[in-house]
Amino acid sequence: MENYYKIMSDILTTEYQIRAAVYILETLEAAYSEETQQEVKSLAAVLKGYLKAVESDINAIIHYIDTLTAEGK
């Protein structure tokens, strides 16, 4: 059962990361103008890196679930 609590904790953490990414996207959308184009590009680059980290976290969670399933726990 402890394994499943870890999975839920990991999923909740990932959910918070996704919410943060959505907030960044909303900020980018609100801030976009010709004068702020460079700032928006910089934020987009940061967001891209952040989303890659979230993807990595999701892949780790899926791998952990697969391992538990294969072990029959």
N, C-alpha and C positions, 0 to 999 in steps of 0.2 A: 504494500500500500504506500510505503514511503516513496517508492519510485514514481507513483502517479502524482503525489504531491509535488515532487520536483518538476514533473512535466507541466503541471498546472502553473507552477510558479514561473517556469520558463516561458510558457505561452502568455501569461499576464505581462511579463516584462516585455515581450515582443509586441504585445498590443499597445503598451505605453510608447514604445519606440515608433510604432506606426502612427499613433496620434501625434507625436512630436513632429514627424515628417509631414503630416497633413497641415499642421500649424505653420511649418516653414513654407509649404506651398501656398497657403493662404496669404502669408506675409509677402511672398514674392509677387503674387497676383495683385495685391493691393498697392505695392510699391512700384510696380513697373511703369516706367516712362522713359523717354529718350534720354533724359538727364541722368537717370539712375541705371542705365543699361549695364555698365561695368559692375556695379554693386549686385545687380540681379544675376549676372553671369557668375560672380564669385559665390553667391549664395546657392546657385544651382549646382555648382561644382561640389560644394560642401554637402548638399543634399544627396547628390549622386553617391558620394563616398559613404554617407550615413545609410542610405538604402542598401548598399552592398553589404554593410555590416549587419543590417537587419536580415538580409537574405542568408548570410552565413549563419546567424543565430537560428533561423527557421530550419535550415538544413541540418544543423546539429540536433535540434529537437526531434526532427523526423528520424534521423539516424538513431537516436536514443530510443524512440518508440519502436523502431524496427528491431533493434537489439533485444529489447524487452519481449517483444512478440515472438522472436525466434527462440528465446530462452524459455518461453511459456510462462512468464511471470505475470 
